Amino acid sequence: MSDAGVLVVERFNAAWHRGDMAAVSACLAEDVTYSPSAWDGAAVTLRGRDAVCRAFADQFGPGPTLGAVRSAGDRVLCEWGWPRAEDGTVLRGVDLYLVEGGLIAAKDVFSKITAGD
């Protein structure tokens, strides 16, 4: 599963950076869940391809620099980071995916803001 998991997440990432919602959607299971990082209060977990794609549509645009995609079993991890902000802080994180049947069944986002690298 690990190679298939890495491939689907890499396809997802490439589609995301192109702004190709049809290709993003094709990487997602019908019953996918998405749990974003909490910025202003408790994060809400979205359920279902349609709801998740609606949320993703508002997020397309320039994105963070992505690190390598790694897997262990049905879990796939992708590190990412934004460039240093004017105040010197850096937003970095990881996306943790659950891949089942060759599709992304869950995407969980974890992030932190640090005073530098």
C-alpha positions in Angstrom: 0.0 0.0 0.0 2.8 2.5 0.8 3.8 3.1 -2.9 0.1 3.5 -3.9 -0.5 5.9 -1.0 2.5 8.0 -1.9 1.4 8.2 -5.5 -2.1 9.3 -4.7 -0.9 12.0 -2.3 1.6 13.2 -4.9 -1.1 13.3 -7.5 -3.3 15.2 -5.0 -0.5 17.7 -4.3 0.2 18.3 -8.0 -3.5 18.9 -8.7 -3.8 21.2 -5.7 -0.9 23.4 -7.0 -2.4 23.5 -10.5 -5.8 24.5 -8.9 -7.4 21.5 -10.6 -10.4 20.7 -8.5 -11.5 17.8 -10.7 -8.2 16.1 -10.3 -8.2 16.9 -6.5 -11.6 15.4 -6.2 -10.6 12.3 -8.1 -8.0 11.5 -5.4 -10.6 11.6 -2.6 -12.8 8.8 -1.3 -16.6 9.5 -1.4 -16.7 9.5 2.4 -13.4 11.4 3.0 -12.9 13.4 6.1 -10.9 16.6 6.4 -9.6 18.0 9.7 -7.8 21.4 9.2 -5.6 23.1 11.7 -7.4 25.3 14.2 -6.7 28.9 13.7 -9.5 30.7 15.5 -11.1 28.3 17.9 -11.9 24.6 17.5 -11.5 23.1 14.1 -14.4 21.4 12.4 -14.0 18.1 10.7 -15.7 18.0 7.3 -17.1 14.8 5.9 -17.8 13.7 2.4 -16.1 14.6 -1.0 -18.5 17.4 -1.8 -18.1 19.2 1.5 -14.3 18.7 1.5 -14.0 20.0 -2.1 -16.1 23.1 -1.2 -13.6 23.9 1.6 -10.6 23.2 -0.6 -11.9 25.6 -3.3 -11.5 28.5 -0.9 -7.9 27.5 -0.3 -6.4 27.3 -3.8 -3.7 29.7 -4.6 0.0 30.1 -3.8 0.8 27.5 -1.2 3.6 26.3 1.1 6.8 24.5 0.0 6.1 20.8 0.2 8.6 18.3 1.6 9.0 14.7 0.8 6.0 12.4 0.9 6.5 9.4 3.1 4.4 6.4 4.1 4.0 3.6 6.6 1.2 1.2 5.8 -2.0 3.1 5.0 -0.7 6.4 6.5 1.1 9.0 4.4 2.8 12.1 5.7 3.7 15.3 3.8 5.7 18.0 5.5 5.3 21.6 4.4 6.4 25.1 5.3 5.6 28.7 4.4 8.4 31.3 3.8 9.4 33.3 6.8 6.9 36.1 7.5 7.9 39.8 8.0 7.8 39.3 11.7 10.3 36.5 11.5 7.9 33.7 12.2 7.6 30.5 10.1 4.4 28.4 9.7 5.2 24.7 9.3 3.3 21.6 9.5 2.4 18.1 8.3 -0.6 16.7 6.5 -1.4 13.2 7.6 -3.4 11.1 5.2 -5.2 7.8 5.5 -5.2 6.1 2.1 -7.7 3.2 1.5 -8.4 1.5 -1.8 -6.0 3.9 -3.7 -7.9 7.0 -2.5 -7.5 9.5 0.3 -9.9 8.6 3.0 -8.8 11.2 5.5 -6.6 14.3 5.6 -5.6 15.7 9.0 -3.5 18.9 9.2 -1.2 19.7 12.0 0.8 23.0 12.2 2.7 25.4 14.3 4.2 28.9 14.1 7.7 29.2 15.3 10.1 32.1 15.8 12.3 30.8 13.0 13.5 27.6 11.4 
